[in-house]
Amino acid sequence: MRYVSMPKGGTLSKIAQQENISLKAILFTNGNLDPRRIQIGQKIAIPETEDDLLAITQTRIKQIRENVQKQRDVPVGNEPKRKCGCKPPKWMKIAKKELGTKEIHGKKHNPRVLEYHSVSGGFSTDEVPWCGSFVNWVMKQSKYKTVSYPARAKSWKNFGKKAKKPIYGAIAVKSRRGGGHVAFVVGQSKDGKYLYVLGGNQHDSVNISKYPKSVWTDFRVPSDYDDTKCILPIYDGRSSKGGKES
């Protein structure tokens, strides 16, 4: 590999002709640089052998694989910027697909919300609080035995085992006026004072909402889930302000 400097009035096409190589080879060797932004005196790498191109190709493949792996390490959209550190919870893949499900106010009801209710108590309206039914439906889809009276949010305090700390995918439980609320943890704020949770019946929909960490009283995971290596990632995606779950 050798380098040439971009002369005044020069172009990549002219350099390619002078060096008797293709313009594509120069672009590939130099990381697909933008020809419109090249400056006078800028160093342009020129591959001299097949081994040069092979080494560059291997580097590009490695970069692509690393980028793909980074995407796989992100549990929800572009939420966390840190690896979770433990096996991604299978139930979260199911929960994510439900984002955007909403109640239908009035006489009509969302069939999907009624499906959540159908495995929790048979409620026939989507205006009955359904956060517990949503969590129950997700965990049932994941083949887990759940709890008695799953439509009651506070019943989830009896699920599985207590997590040592709030982790990605943990089932979080809190009290509210007239009952409770339950949802899945997806991340925390940079200062650690807030948690972001994916839950049902949050402003009448399945969404990710932000709550003070202090309002949550329990964090539960399945009894067979190893949470010892888990960390809670930072969340910087879109969210709603938590507080309306009735």
VENGI-V973633 format. One record per pair of residues at least 6 apart in sequence whose C-alpha atoms are under 6 Angstrom apart, sorted by the first residue. I is the first residue (numbers start at 0). J is the second residue. D is the distance in whole Angstrom. If there is no record, write none. Layout:
I	J	D
I	J	D
//
This chain:
0	45	6
0	46	5
0	47	6
1	44	6
1	45	5
2	42	6
2	43	5
2	44	5
2	45	6
3	42	6
3	43	5
4	40	5
4	41	5
4	42	5
5	39	5
5	40	5
5	41	5
6	39	6
7	39	6
15	21	6
15	22	6
72	82	6
78	234	5
78	235	5
78	236	5
79	232	5
79	233	5
79	234	5
81	232	5
83	229	6
83	230	5
84	228	6
84	229	5
85	228	5
85	229	5
90	141	6
98	205	5
98	206	5
99	205	5
100	204	5
100	205	5
101	203	6
101	204	4
102	109	6
102	125	6
102	203	6
103	109	6
108	125	6
112	125	6
115	132	5
115	133	5
115	136	5
116	122	6
116	132	5
119	132	5
119	149	6
119	150	6
128	245	5
129	200	6
130	181	6
130	199	4
130	200	5
131	149	6
131	150	4
131	151	6
131	152	5
132	150	5
133	199	6
146	158	6
152	179	5
152	180	5
152	181	5
153	179	6
159	220	6
159	221	4
159	222	4
160	219	6
160	220	6
160	222	5
161	218	6
161	219	5
162	218	5
162	219	5
165	218	6
166	230	6
166	231	5
167	184	5
167	185	5
167	231	6
168	183	5
168	184	5
169	183	6
169	184	5
169	218	6
169	219	6
169	220	5
170	182	6
170	183	5
170	218	5
170	219	5
171	181	6
171	182	5
171	183	6
171	217	6
171	218	5
172	180	6
172	181	5
172	215	6
172	216	6
172	217	5
173	179	6
173	180	5
173	215	5
173	216	5
182	196	6
182	197	6
182	198	4
183	196	5
183	197	5
184	196	4
185	195	6
185	196	5
186	194	6
186	195	5
186	231	6
186	232	5
186	233	5
186	234	5
187	193	6
187	194	4
187	195	6
187	233	5
187	234	6
188	233	6
189	233	6
192	212	6
193	210	6
193	211	4
193	212	5
194	209	6
194	210	5
194	212	5
195	208	5
195	209	5
196	207	5
196	208	5
197	206	6
197	207	4
198	205	5
198	206	6
199	205	4
200	244	5
201	243	6
201	244	5
202	243	5
207	238	5
208	238	5
208	239	4
208	240	5
208	241	5
209	240	5
209	241	5
210	241	5
//
